[in-house]
Amino acid sequence: MSTCAYRVDGNSSASTVVLLHSIATHSEMWAPQVAIWSSVYRVVRIDLPGHGDSPEPVGEMTMENYADAVNEVLHELAVSEVSLVGLSLGGMIAQAFALKYPDKVRSLVLAHSGAKTDPAVARVWDARVEQTREEGFESQILPTLERWFTRDFYIGSPLTIAWLEGIVRRTSTEGYVSAVRAIQALNHLEMLSRLSQPVLVIAGEEDSAIPPAKAALIAKHLVNADLFTLKKAAHMGNIEQPVAFTEAVGTFLNKVYASVGCDYA
C-alpha cells in the first residue's frame, strides 16, 4: 500500500497524468489546472512525503526514493504508463522516475525545474536548513512566497498568496528538510540524454531560481524536448500564469496522445 496520500480526478478509462508539486506545497497547488486537464485525462495528484496529507519521510530522502514513492501510488492504482507533470522539486522527481522506470513514462513536463544543483546553490539551501532548525519552518514561509512570484503579482494578488500560504503551512519541518537534501544532491543533467520520451520544458521569464538559460540547458540535453517560456512569470508559473500554463501543457499532452491514436485527446 502506498504511504503517500493522493487524489484522482477524471475518467478512469482515460490516459493517466500524474502531477508532482514543488517543495513546501502539496497537491492542491494544481487546483488551477485540475478542472481543465481532468476533462480529458485521468489526473493523479500526489502529496510527497512530509507534504500535505502524506506522513513524514523515514530517514533521508533521495530523488530516487521520491520516485519509488510515486511508483507505489501507480502500483496501487494499477497504472502501467503515465505522463508526468512536475514543477520545481516535482520536475526533479519526474526526471528520477523516468530514469529509473523509463517504460512507465509516456511523456514528461518539467516546469521551473533544475537537473543539477551547483555548489553555490547547495550552500544557499544549507543556510535555509540552518535557519529552519533554529527558528522553525515558519521562518521560511514568507521569504519563499516572495521568491516564487514576480513583485507585481505578489503585491497585486493577496488572496492568491494567502491561499498558497495556507498550503505551504501544511509542510512539516522534516518534509521540507528532506526535500532540500534531495535537491542539494540533484545530478541528473548528464543522464537526461537517456530519455527518448517527448518532453516539454517550461521556464519562467523572471524565474530567479531556475532562469530561462538553465531551462534551455536542460532542453538541450534531452533527445526530444520543446522549450516554452512563460512571460511575466517567476517560479510558480502554474499559479502566476494559470491559463498560459494550462494551455501549453494541455496542448503538449494532446499531441502526445494523438500520436498514439487516442480518440479522447
Phi, psi and omega per residue, in radians:
M1 nan 2.427 -3.135
S2 -1.160 2.459 3.060
T3 -1.547 -0.170 -3.122
C4 -1.625 2.433 2.993
A5 -1.310 2.612 3.117
Y6 -2.697 2.828 3.118
R7 -2.242 2.514 -3.130
V8 -2.186 2.259 3.086
D9 -2.264 2.658 3.050
G10 1.723 -3.076 -3.062
N11 -1.312 2.165 -3.098
S12 -1.144 -0.304 3.133
S13 -1.598 -0.092 -3.133
A14 -1.448 2.904 3.066
S15 -1.107 2.581 -3.024
T16 -1.678 2.283 3.046
V17 -2.053 2.164 -3.099
V18 -1.818 2.260 -3.115
L19 -1.864 2.215 -3.102
L20 -2.081 2.131 -2.973
H21 -1.479 3.058 3.128
S22 -1.398 2.981 3.001
I23 -1.047 2.524 3.032
A24 1.160 0.375 2.997
T25 -2.261 -2.797 2.971
H26 -2.698 -2.982 -2.950
S27 -1.093 -0.335 -3.128
E28 -1.220 -0.263 3.106
M29 -1.112 -0.259 3.124
W30 -1.571 0.147 -3.109
A31 -0.915 -0.683 -3.130
P32 -1.108 -0.342 -3.066
Q33 -1.804 -0.468 -2.897
V34 -1.058 -0.786 -3.080
A35 -1.047 -0.665 -3.113
I36 -1.291 -0.940 -3.052
W37 -1.173 -0.601 -3.108
S38 -1.293 -0.150 3.031
S39 -1.301 -0.250 -3.128
V40 -2.075 -0.667 -3.012
Y41 -2.090 2.855 2.935
R42 -1.472 2.004 -3.027
V43 -1.844 2.144 3.119
V44 -1.962 2.124 3.098
R45 -1.937 2.184 -3.057
I46 -1.918 2.345 2.940
D47 -1.514 2.032 -3.137
L48 -1.203 2.756 -3.113
P49 -0.907 2.315 -3.138
G50 1.394 0.130 -3.121
H51 -2.232 2.516 3.083
G52 1.017 -2.236 -3.094
D53 -1.604 0.040 -3.135
S54 -1.480 2.548 3.124
P55 -1.199 2.864 3.117
E56 -1.105 2.620 3.107
P57 -1.177 2.653 3.086
V58 -1.727 1.907 -3.105
G59 1.392 -3.134 -3.106
E60 -1.267 2.403 -3.090
M61 -1.765 2.574 2.970
T62 -2.056 2.947 3.081
M63 -1.045 -0.609 3.122
E64 -1.162 -0.657 3.078
N65 -1.078 -0.740 3.088
Y66 -1.106 -0.722 3.104
A67 -1.054 -0.696 3.102
D68 -1.127 -0.639 3.102
A69 -1.118 -0.699 3.063
V70 -1.100 -0.734 3.140
N71 -1.094 -0.601 3.090
E72 -1.067 -0.710 3.109
V73 -1.110 -0.792 -3.129
L74 -1.108 -0.665 3.095
H75 -1.106 -0.744 3.137
E76 -1.112 -0.594 3.139
L77 -1.522 -0.039 -3.118
A78 1.005 0.781 3.121
V79 -1.831 2.226 -3.072
S80 -1.767 -0.347 -3.127
E81 -2.550 2.417 -3.093
V82 -2.475 2.831 2.800
S83 -1.827 2.361 -3.103
L84 -1.868 2.260 3.044
V85 -2.044 1.936 -3.102
G86 -2.161 2.455 3.118
L87 -2.071 2.215 3.137
S88 1.022 -2.049 3.070
L89 -0.912 -0.705 3.139
G90 -1.050 -0.637 3.089
G91 -1.206 -0.601 3.084
M92 -1.156 -0.720 3.106
I93 -1.179 -0.657 3.084
A94 -1.040 -0.709 3.072
Q95 -1.070 -0.830 -3.128
A96 -1.058 -0.710 3.132
F97 -1.117 -0.804 -3.121
A98 -1.131 -0.606 3.120
L99 -1.239 -0.600 -3.113
K100 -1.546 -0.613 -3.087
Y101 -2.178 1.036 -3.020
P102 -1.051 -0.562 -3.102
D103 -1.256 -0.220 -3.136
K104 -1.658 -0.038 -3.022
V105 -1.939 2.071 3.069
R106 -1.469 -0.688 3.117
S107 -2.817 2.940 -3.110
L108 -2.352 2.500 2.894
V109 -2.118 2.092 -3.123
L110 -1.976 1.759 -3.047
A111 -1.844 2.210 3.054
H112 0.916 0.731 -2.982
S113 -2.131 2.391 3.010
G114 -1.520 2.977 3.059
A115 -2.241 -0.155 3.104
K116 -2.728 2.279 -3.117
T117 -1.645 2.106 3.117
D118 -1.257 2.649 -3.138
P119 -0.973 -0.677 -3.133
A120 -1.118 -0.685 3.112
V121 -1.203 -0.669 3.105
A122 -1.054 -0.635 3.120
R123 -1.193 -0.636 3.063
V124 -1.060 -0.765 3.102
W125 -1.102 -0.639 3.082
D126 -1.016 -0.744 -3.136
A127 -1.118 -0.668 3.128
R128 -1.179 -0.711 3.112
V129 -1.128 -0.754 3.130
E130 -1.049 -0.763 3.112
Q131 -1.131 -0.688 3.113
T132 -1.093 -0.750 3.130
R133 -1.115 -0.642 -3.079
E134 -1.436 -0.674 -2.980
E135 -2.030 -0.112 -3.108
G136 1.618 2.866 -3.115
F137 -1.107 -0.433 3.102
E138 -0.907 -0.585 -3.097
S139 -1.145 -0.322 -3.081
Q140 -1.677 -0.255 -2.920
I141 -1.161 -1.022 -3.083
L142 -1.168 -0.757 3.080
P143 -1.031 -0.628 3.123
T144 -1.156 -0.822 3.137
L145 -1.059 -0.683 3.127
E146 -1.142 -0.656 3.137
R147 -1.219 -0.512 -2.986
W148 -1.324 -0.300 -3.027
F149 -2.271 2.762 2.985
T150 -1.141 2.719 -3.095
R151 -1.063 -0.733 -3.124
D152 -1.058 -0.752 -3.140
F153 -1.174 -0.755 -3.096
Y154 -1.060 -0.751 -3.131
I155 -1.299 -0.668 -3.008
G156 -1.553 -0.040 -3.075
S157 -2.250 1.023 -3.038
P158 -1.107 -0.567 3.140
L159 -1.210 -0.700 3.107
T160 -1.160 -0.743 3.130
I161 -1.113 -0.705 3.120
A162 -1.123 -0.699 3.086
W163 -1.061 -0.812 -3.122
L164 -1.219 -0.591 3.083
E165 -1.039 -0.694 3.092
G166 -1.078 -0.647 3.090
I167 -1.159 -0.807 -3.110
V168 -1.067 -0.666 -3.070
R169 -1.135 -0.254 3.137
R170 -1.470 -0.042 3.134
T171 -1.374 2.332 3.091
S172 -1.402 2.719 3.110
T173 -1.034 -0.787 -3.127
E174 -1.185 -0.602 3.072
G175 -1.096 -0.726 3.123
Y176 -1.162 -0.867 -3.083
V177 -1.114 -0.724 3.121
S178 -1.069 -0.712 3.108
A179 -1.150 -0.695 3.090
V180 -1.033 -0.810 -3.106
R181 -1.097 -0.644 3.089
A182 -1.159 -0.706 3.109
I183 -1.115 -0.718 3.139
Q184 -1.058 -0.563 -3.108
A185 -1.579 0.028 -3.077
L186 -1.017 2.265 -3.113
N187 -2.731 1.056 -3.081
H188 -1.711 -0.255 -2.870
L189 -0.925 -0.842 -3.082
E190 -1.291 -0.213 3.132
M191 -1.629 -0.184 -3.034
L192 -1.119 -0.425 -3.138
S193 -1.146 -0.232 3.091
R194 -1.272 -0.345 -3.035
L195 -1.541 2.151 -3.130
S196 -1.828 -0.105 -3.106
Q197 -1.186 2.722 3.019
P198 -1.084 2.385 -3.133
V199 -2.319 2.364 2.964
L200 -1.906 2.092 3.081
V201 -1.762 2.207 -3.119
I202 -2.007 2.251 3.103
A203 -2.035 2.714 2.993
G204 -1.777 2.278 -3.097
E205 -0.961 -0.581 -3.087
E206 -2.070 0.532 -3.141
D207 -1.443 1.947 3.136
S208 -1.409 -0.402 -3.137
A209 -1.313 -0.831 3.095
I210 -2.214 1.478 -3.099
P211 -1.073 2.759 3.140
P212 -0.922 -0.616 3.141
A213 -1.115 -0.632 3.114
K214 -1.237 -0.666 3.071
A215 -1.118 -0.700 3.119
A216 -1.106 -0.612 3.105
L217 -1.137 -0.694 3.078
I218 -1.077 -0.828 3.133
A219 -1.038 -0.641 -3.133
K220 -1.134 -0.564 -3.114
H221 -1.426 -0.167 -3.135
L222 -1.649 2.609 -3.075
V223 -1.318 -0.620 -2.960
N224 -2.410 1.163 -3.009
A225 -2.163 2.544 2.952
D226 -2.004 2.571 3.125
L227 -1.992 2.254 3.112
F228 -2.186 2.229 -3.134
T229 -1.886 2.164 3.097
L230 -1.428 2.191 3.098
K231 -1.330 2.581 3.091
K232 0.892 0.833 3.129
A233 -2.463 2.527 3.041
A234 -1.783 -2.087 -2.939
H235 -1.620 -0.305 -3.118
M236 -2.028 1.177 -3.032
G237 -1.095 -0.505 -3.126
N238 -1.177 -0.372 3.126
I239 -1.757 -0.719 -3.103
E240 -1.276 -0.634 3.110
Q241 -2.267 1.154 -2.977
P242 -1.103 -0.678 -3.106
V243 -1.200 -0.842 -3.139
A244 -1.070 -0.724 3.133
F245 -1.138 -0.856 -3.108
T246 -1.056 -0.751 -3.118
E247 -1.214 -0.717 -3.128
A248 -1.102 -0.825 -3.139
V249 -1.200 -0.747 3.132
G250 -1.078 -0.725 3.096
T251 -1.095 -0.746 3.102
F252 -1.058 -0.844 -3.123
L253 -1.104 -0.712 3.122
N254 -1.070 -0.678 3.101
K255 -1.164 -0.719 3.136
V256 -1.043 -0.848 -3.051
Y257 -1.419 -0.433 3.011
A258 -1.126 -0.565 -3.104
S259 -1.209 -0.301 3.088
V260 -1.925 0.258 2.962
G261 1.400 0.466 3.101
C262 -1.395 2.217 -3.051
D263 -1.433 -0.047 3.114
Y264 -1.773 0.004 -3.097
A265 -1.729 nan nan
